[in-house]
Amino acid sequence: MKTPASVPQKTNSWYCAVRKLRTWISVEEDGDQFVQPIVVLVIDQESDMILDVEIVPEAPDAATLQRKLFGLM
């Protein structure tokens, strides 16, 4: 796994948002259980480029977000 010290250091700022979407989706084939999906969005604020978007059924923990950010470096 990459660490911040092992990648080239730049002055870019990234924005990472974890938000619950305003829709409900069925998680079972019979449609009995519904969840509000979570969107994880990473944006480079210098270039306004979207670096990563992921929609997941539950909010990721801090370690998962850290791995995602290190993987994008």
C-alpha positions as CSV (number, residue, x, y, z in Angstrom):
1,M,0.0,0.0,0.0
2,K,1.2,3.5,-0.8
3,T,1.9,5.9,2.0
4,P,2.0,9.7,1.8
5,A,5.7,9.7,2.1
6,S,6.2,7.3,-0.8
7,V,4.4,9.4,-3.4
8,P,5.6,12.7,-5.0
9,Q,4.5,15.6,-2.8
10,K,2.4,18.3,-4.6
11,T,0.5,21.3,-3.4
12,N,-2.8,20.1,-4.8
13,S,-5.9,20.1,-2.6
14,W,-8.4,17.3,-2.8
15,Y,-12.0,17.3,-1.6
16,C,-13.4,14.0,-0.4
17,A,-17.2,13.9,0.2
18,V,-19.2,11.0,1.7
19,R,-22.9,11.7,1.3
20,K,-26.2,9.8,1.7
21,L,-28.2,9.9,-1.6
22,R,-31.8,11.1,-1.5
23,T,-33.1,7.8,-3.1
24,W,-33.8,4.3,-1.9
25,I,-32.7,1.1,-3.6
26,S,-33.7,-2.5,-3.0
27,V,-30.8,-4.7,-1.7
28,E,-32.6,-8.0,-2.0
29,E,-34.1,-9.6,-5.1
30,D,-37.5,-9.9,-3.5
31,G,-37.5,-6.1,-2.8
32,D,-38.2,-6.4,1.0
33,Q,-35.1,-4.5,2.2
34,F,-34.3,-1.0,1.1
35,V,-31.2,1.2,1.8
36,Q,-30.1,4.8,1.0
37,P,-26.9,4.4,-0.9
38,I,-23.8,6.4,-0.1
39,V,-21.8,8.3,-2.7
40,V,-18.0,8.7,-2.2
41,L,-16.6,11.5,-4.3
42,V,-13.0,12.7,-4.6
43,I,-12.3,16.0,-6.5
44,D,-9.0,17.7,-7.3
45,Q,-9.8,21.3,-6.3
46,E,-7.0,22.8,-8.4
47,S,-8.2,21.3,-11.7
48,D,-11.8,20.7,-10.8
49,M,-11.4,17.1,-12.0
50,I,-13.4,14.2,-10.5
51,L,-10.8,11.7,-9.4
52,D,-13.1,9.0,-8.2
53,V,-16.8,8.3,-7.7
54,E,-18.2,5.3,-6.0
55,I,-21.7,4.4,-4.8
56,V,-21.8,2.0,-1.9
57,P,-24.6,0.5,0.2
58,E,-23.2,1.8,3.5
59,A,-20.8,4.5,4.7
60,P,-17.1,3.5,4.5
61,D,-15.0,3.7,7.7
62,A,-12.0,6.0,8.0
63,A,-9.5,3.3,7.1
64,T,-11.3,2.5,3.9
65,L,-11.3,6.2,2.9
66,Q,-7.6,6.4,3.7
67,R,-6.8,3.4,1.4
68,K,-8.9,5.0,-1.3
69,L,-7.1,8.3,-1.1
70,F,-3.7,6.7,-1.0
71,G,-4.6,4.6,-4.0
72,L,-5.5,7.7,-6.0
73,M,-2.1,9.4,-5.2
